Amino acid sequence: MDKHIIDSPTRLGYEIIRDHVLPNILGKHEDDILYWAGKEVARKFPIFSIDELPAFFAEAGWGLLTSGKISKDEAIFLLHVEDRTLIENRSYQLEAGFIAEQFQKLNGYLTECYGEKVLKENQIRFQVKWDLKTTI
């Protein structure tokens, strides 16, 4: 058997863990735990500019992330997902937590991120909001 095939992680392996194992283990707390796990991943893998978010998403295999409108206290990002089944069945709270923590670290304000599934466009719309009155 080809050693390269055995040693290389596969998309299927990732999807089995992400879409089947974790939901079974985490149960009804999946979204909350994944959000906080995303924040922890952001602490372990910090970016130094919001412009680096799309590259990190691509390298992590999370998908194609594009930036939308950014204002003084809010930002919109779109995650493009080719497989509609993944949008319907997967929690995207890991990614939301990651984005929230990166913004919070970079802007110094209490920040949250909410993911909304936009099925007709095969996208996850992340709304990032920070509180200009609450510094971290």
C-alpha positions as CSV (number, residue, x, y, z in Angstrom):
1,M,0.0,0.0,0.0
2,D,1.2,3.5,-0.8
3,K,2.7,5.1,2.4
4,H,1.6,8.6,1.2
5,I,-2.0,7.6,1.3
6,I,-1.8,6.1,4.8
7,D,0.1,9.1,6.3
8,S,-2.1,11.9,4.7
9,P,-5.2,13.1,6.5
10,T,-8.3,13.0,4.3
11,R,-11.3,15.3,4.0
12,L,-13.4,12.3,4.8
13,G,-11.6,11.7,8.1
14,Y,-12.1,15.3,9.0
15,E,-15.8,15.2,8.1
16,I,-16.4,12.0,10.1
17,I,-15.0,13.6,13.2
18,R,-16.6,17.0,12.6
19,D,-20.0,15.9,11.4
20,H,-20.6,12.6,13.3
21,V,-18.3,12.1,16.2
22,L,-18.4,15.5,17.8
23,P,-22.2,16.0,17.5
24,N,-22.7,12.6,19.2
25,I,-20.3,13.4,22.0
26,L,-21.4,17.0,22.6
27,G,-25.1,16.4,22.2
28,K,-27.4,19.4,22.9
29,H,-24.3,21.4,24.0
30,E,-22.6,21.1,20.7
31,D,-23.0,24.8,19.6
32,D,-21.9,26.2,22.9
33,I,-18.9,24.0,23.2
34,L,-17.8,24.5,19.6
35,Y,-18.1,28.3,20.0
36,W,-15.8,28.2,23.0
37,A,-13.5,25.7,21.3
38,G,-13.2,28.2,18.4
39,K,-12.2,30.9,20.8
40,E,-9.5,28.6,22.2
41,V,-8.2,27.7,18.7
42,A,-7.9,31.5,18.0
43,R,-5.8,31.9,21.1
44,K,-3.5,29.1,20.0
45,F,-3.3,30.3,16.4
46,P,-3.5,34.1,16.5
47,I,-3.6,36.2,13.4
48,F,-2.1,39.7,13.3
49,S,-4.6,41.3,10.9
50,I,-8.2,40.6,10.0
51,D,-7.0,40.4,6.4
52,E,-5.4,37.1,7.4
53,L,-8.8,35.4,8.3
54,P,-9.5,34.1,4.7
55,A,-6.0,32.5,4.4
56,F,-6.4,30.8,7.8
57,F,-9.8,29.5,6.9
58,A,-8.4,28.1,3.6
59,E,-5.4,26.5,5.3
60,A,-7.6,25.0,8.1
61,G,-9.9,23.5,5.4
62,W,-12.8,25.5,6.7
63,G,-13.7,26.9,3.3
64,L,-13.6,30.1,1.3
65,L,-14.2,33.1,3.6
66,T,-14.8,36.5,2.1
67,S,-15.2,39.9,3.8
68,G,-18.3,41.9,3.5
69,K,-19.2,45.2,5.0
70,I,-17.1,46.4,8.0
71,S,-18.2,49.4,10.1
72,K,-17.1,50.9,13.4
73,D,-18.8,48.2,15.5
74,E,-19.7,45.4,13.1
75,A,-18.3,43.2,10.3
76,I,-19.9,40.7,8.0
77,F,-18.1,37.7,6.6
78,L,-19.4,35.0,4.2
79,L,-18.2,31.4,4.2
80,H,-18.9,29.8,0.9
81,V,-19.7,26.1,1.2
82,E,-19.9,23.9,-1.9
83,D,-21.9,21.0,-0.4
84,R,-25.4,22.2,0.7
85,T,-25.7,19.1,2.9
86,L,-22.8,20.4,5.0
87,I,-24.6,23.7,5.5
88,E,-27.8,22.0,6.6
89,N,-26.2,19.5,9.0
90,R,-23.1,21.1,10.4
91,S,-22.7,23.6,13.2
92,Y,-20.5,26.5,12.3
93,Q,-20.0,27.7,15.8
94,L,-16.4,26.7,15.9
95,E,-15.7,29.2,13.1
96,A,-17.9,31.8,14.8
97,G,-16.0,31.5,18.0
98,F,-12.7,31.7,16.1
99,I,-13.7,34.9,14.3
100,A,-15.1,36.5,17.5
101,E,-11.9,35.8,19.5
102,Q,-9.6,37.1,16.7
103,F,-11.6,40.4,16.4
104,Q,-11.6,40.7,20.2
105,K,-7.9,40.3,20.4
106,L,-7.2,42.7,17.6
107,N,-9.7,45.5,18.4
108,G,-9.7,45.2,22.2
109,Y,-13.5,45.3,22.6
110,L,-15.8,42.6,23.9
111,T,-16.8,40.8,20.6
112,E,-19.4,38.1,19.6
113,C,-20.0,36.5,16.3
114,Y,-23.2,34.9,15.1
115,G,-23.5,32.5,12.1
116,E,-26.6,32.4,10.0
117,K,-27.1,29.7,7.4
118,V,-28.1,31.1,4.0
119,L,-29.1,27.9,2.2
120,K,-30.2,29.4,-1.1
121,E,-26.7,30.9,-1.6
122,N,-24.7,28.0,0.0
123,Q,-23.2,30.3,2.5
124,I,-22.8,30.9,6.2
125,R,-23.1,34.6,7.0
126,F,-21.1,35.6,10.0
127,Q,-22.1,38.8,11.8
128,V,-19.4,40.1,14.1
129,K,-20.3,42.7,16.6
130,W,-18.2,44.4,19.3
131,D,-19.2,46.7,22.1
132,L,-17.2,50.0,21.9
133,K,-18.1,50.6,25.6
134,T,-16.5,47.3,26.9
135,T,-12.8,47.1,26.5
136,I,-10.9,43.8,27.1
